[in-house]
Amino acid sequence: MGLREVPKGPLRDGFTTGTSATAAAKSALMAIIHQKEIAAVKVHLPIDKILEIPVHHCEFTENTAKCSVIKDAGDDPDVTNGAEIGCILELTQQKGIQFIAGEGVGTVTLKGLELAIGEPAINPVPRKMISSAIQKLLHNYDLECGVSVTIYVTDGRKLAKRTLNERVGIMNGISILGTSGIVKPYSSSSYIASIEQGIDVAVANKNSELVINSGARSEKFLSNKFNHLPEYAFIHYGNWIGETLVKINSSPIDKVSIGIMLGKAVKLAGGVTDTHSCVSSWNKDFVVQIAKEVGFYEADKIRALNMAGRLIELFDFEQNSPFFQLLLDHCYQHTHTKINKVNLDIYLIHKNGTLIKYIKK
């Protein structure tokens, strides 16, 4: 899974779903307290910054309110950019703050996340942000009551299909996320966090074998070979192989199988673990060198290729291919140094689904 090319010029920061939910909850309680519509609300972020957020919708009664904001991810191509994130807030007799998953917010169904099974997928930092905002208002206006907070996301179920939520057991909607409160454009942090979360879920559910691959297409080609594994044992590393390996190395994993398409394999073989096309390109000199090692001396043909995936035009894609086995040997060496405690297999994947398994030396 890659990112779109980063646009040129200064990029605008956005705010997280957690900040959005906090703004919606705070404006809802303010609407009840002041008995009027709230146009904008100030949210105190975890990075000790205050952000003013416009309120999209606001309705209220004496003890309940429903408010929403439009999530603005800035210049980041976020799945939830432009989504309506809201809160239905109700004052209750029971003290404390109760969180409820409204329509479009997921529910936790697997171990390994920061939340218990059955809990709304509202992460700890957003919960703290919401709780702090509510408790401050209750204190300032001498309100001795409890609060029920139902967070909802319009079309959240549909948006969740474009995330890895179901893979880690978050069902029926998106997660309310955020650690800093803001979204940095084209940051890889959210994707890397989803990788780490996926591995944690696999471990918590007593799975010590993983299949890591770049995304849905490569997983499709591997799924029959590893049909003994549950879905959450398949981890999408996208372009962040290095970060995935670091997480695996610190986790109780016994066996790892890597599925990799040819373009990324050429980069990994050359020692590159950030394989996004905007960050790295394939090293033709390196490929020419390993081709020479297996008796192929027509360097001009390799240099004429505009993409590494076209190497199949020069070398037969078959299990015992000297070229592809040597390529995979380099992949293995770079990978095994990072996760040397696990049993490691590597599979090179053709775009038609054919696999070449690395033969260990």
N, C-alpha and C positions, 0 to 999 in steps of 0.2 A: 504494500500500500504506500504510494508516494504522495508528495504534495505538489500542488501546482507551482509553476515557476514564480519566484518571488518578484513582485513588481518593483520597478525602480523608484527611487525617491524616498522621502520619509514615510514611515508606516505608522498608522494610527492604532494605539492600544484599544482594547475593548474591555468588557467585564464579564465575569463568569456566570454560570447558571446559579451558583451559590450566592453571588452578589445580587442577581436578579430576584431570587427567592426572598432574600433578606429585605430588599426594597419593597417587594409586594407585601410581605408580612408587616413591616413597619408602617407602611402607608395605610394598611387595613386597620391596625390598632389606632393610629392617629385619627382615622376617619370616625371610628367609634367614639373616641375621647372628645373630639371637637365637633362631632355631628355635622361634618361638611366634607365635600370632596377634596381630596388631596391631589395637587397638580404635580408636585415633585417632592422627592425625599432625599435626605442626605444619609449615606451609608458609610460607616466607619470600617475600613478594610483592615485585614490582618497585618498589612505592611505599614500600618499607622498613617494611612492616607484617607482623606474623606472625599467621597465621590457623590455628586448630586445626580440623581437619576429621575427622568420624567416618568410619571405614572400614566399608563395607557388607558386603564379602565378603573373606575372606583364607584362602588355602590355600598350602602350601609343601612343598618337599622340600629336600634338602641344597643344591642349586644352582639351583633354580627356584622361582618364586612367582607366584601370580595373585591380585591384589587389585583391588578396585573401590570407588568412592565414588558417591554419588548427587549429581548436580549440583544445586545450590540457587541459583536465580537471584534469590532474595529476592522482592520484589514486582514484579519485571519480568516481563512476559508473554513470556518467552524460549522459542523453539522447543525448546531442549534442557533446559528446567527439568524436573527429576525424572528425567532420563536416567541410566542406569548407565554410568559411564565408568571403564574399567579398564586394567590393565597386566599383561601376561605378561612377566615379567623373568627373564632367564637369565644366569648368570655364564659367561663364555667365555674361551678361551685367548687370543683376539686382543684386544690392547689397544684401548681407546677405547670409545665409546658408539655403538651402531648403532640407528637408529630404523626401525621397520617399521610399516606400516599394517595393523592387524588388522581384523577384521570391523567394518564400520560406520564406518571412518575412510577418507576419500577419498584419491585419488591424483591428483597434478597431471598434466594432459595438454596444457595450452596454455602458451605463453610469456606473460610479463607479470606473473606473480605473484612473490612474494619467494622462491619455491622453484623448483628445476630440474624439468623434465619428468621424470616417473617417481618423484619423491619423495613420501613420505607428506605429506598436507596437515596437517602439524603446524608451525605458524608459528614464526618465529625466536624470539620472546619465550618461548613455552612450551617450546621446545627448550632455551633457555638456563636456564629455571627447573628443568627436569628434570635437565639435565646438572649444574648447580650442586649440586642436592640429592644426586645420586648420587656425584659426585666428593668431596663433603664426607664422606659416609659411608665411601667407600672409603679416604680418607685417615685418618679417625679410627680405623678398625679395621685399618689396615695391610694392606689387600687389594690384591694386585697381579694384577689380572685385567681383562678387558673385560666389557662388559655389553650384552646385546641387550634392547632395549626395544620391545615390541610394544603399541601403544595400541589399544584397541578400544572401541566404543560399541554397547551393546545396542540393536538396532533403528535403528542409525545410518543405514542406507540409506533406511529409511522416513522418518526425520526430515529427511534431506537433500532429499527431494522438496518440502519446505515452505520451502526456502531457494533462493537463486540460485546455488548451487554449480555445477550442471551448466552454467549459462550461461557461467561463466568457466573451464570445463574441469576442475573438481574432480569426479571421478567416483567412484561407488560408496560414498559416505558423506559425513559432515560434516567440517568443518575443526575443528582444535583451535586455538582463538583466545585472544586476550587480550593487552592491553598493560600494564594496571595490575594485573591479577589479580582485580579485583573488578568486579561488575556494578552500575551505578547504575540504579535503577528508572526506566523510561520515558525513558532517555537515547536520543537519536537517533544516537549515535556509531557504533553497529554498522551501522545502515542506511546512513549516509553513507559509512562505510568500504567497504561493498559496492558503492556507486555508483562510488567512486574506483577500486576494484579492477577493476570491469567496464570502465571507460574505459581503464585501463592495459592490460588484456588485449587490447582492440580495437586499441590503438595498437601493441602488441608484435607483433601478428599482421598488421601492415601494412594496417590498415583506417583510412582517414581520413574516413569518412562514418559518422555516427551517427543513429539515430532514438531520440529520448528521449520517453518517455511515462510515464503515471502507474502503469501496472501491466498485468497479464495481459489484462484486457478490452480496454483501448485498443490494446494491441499486436496483439491478434487482428484488430481492424478495420483496422490499418495494414499487416499482414504481406503481404497480396497486392500492395499498391502498391509495397512495397519488397522483393519476393521475390528481388532480386539480391544482397541483403545476407545475410551469415551471422548466425546467431542472436546471437552475442556483440556484434553492432553495435547491438542493441536494448537500451537502458539504461532501467531503471525508476527514475524520480526520486521516486516516491511523493509525499510532500508537501514534498520538499526541492529545489525547482526552483533556488533561489538557489545552494545548495552544488554542485549539478550543473553549473551554468553556470560557477562559479568554477573547477572542475576542468577543464572543457572549455577555458576560456580559457588555462590553463597547459599544454595538451596540443597536439600537432601534428595538429589536426583541421581539415579543410577545409570540410566541409559538415555541417550539422545540420538535421534536420527534427524539429519538436516536434509531438507529438500531444497534444491536451488536451481534456478533457471540459468542458462548459459551466460547471459550478460552479467549477472551478479557474481557468478562463479569465477569469471575472468578477473573481476575486481578483487574478490576475496583471495584468489590464488596469488595475486600480487601484493597482498597484505593490507588491502583496504577494507575496513569494516563499516564505513558509512558509504552506502552504495547508491545514494540518490544522484541522479544525473546532473543536478545543479551543483553538487559538491565534488564529485569525482567522475573521471572518464577512464576508459580502459587503456591500459598501457600496451601499445602495439609493440614496442621494443621487447617487453617481457614475453609477449606471445611469440614473437619471432624467435626468441632465444629457446623457449621450450619446444617449439616446432623443430628447430635444428637438432635438439637432443634426441628426437625420434626420427631423424632422417629427412625432414622436410626443409628444403633450402630455398624455396621460392618466396623470399621475404616480400617481394613487391606485391604478390597476390594478397598477402595478409594486410599490408599497409593500404591496399586499395579498398578494403572493406570499410563501409561507413558505420558499422555496428558490430559488436562482438557476436551477436546472435547469428551472424552470417558465416561464422566459422564452420558451420555444418555443411557449407558449400565446398569446403576444402578437405574436411576430414569426415570419414564415415562415422555416423553416430551409432556406435555399437558397443556392447559390453567390454570387449577386449581391445578397444581402440587404444594404441599406445599414447596418442596425443591426449585424449580425454582422461585416461587414467593418470597421466603425469600431471595434468591440470588439477585433477581431484587430489592428487598427492600433495600439491602445494596448498590446496584448500584445507586439507586435513591437518597439515603441519601448523598452519596459522591458527586453526580452530582448536586443536588439541592442546596447544600451549596454554590456552585460556580456560579450558575445562578438562584438565588432564586426569581428573579422578573419575570420570564417567566412561562408560562403554560407548564409543562414538562411531556412527555410520554416516556416510554422506551419499546422497543420491543426486545425480545430475539429471535434470528434467528437460526433455525436448518439448517444444511447443505443441507437439501432437500427443503428448502424454507418455512417450517412451522414456524409460528410466535406465540410467547406467549407475550401477552401484560401485563405489570405490573398493578396490581390492587392496586390503591393507598389506604392507610390505613387512 
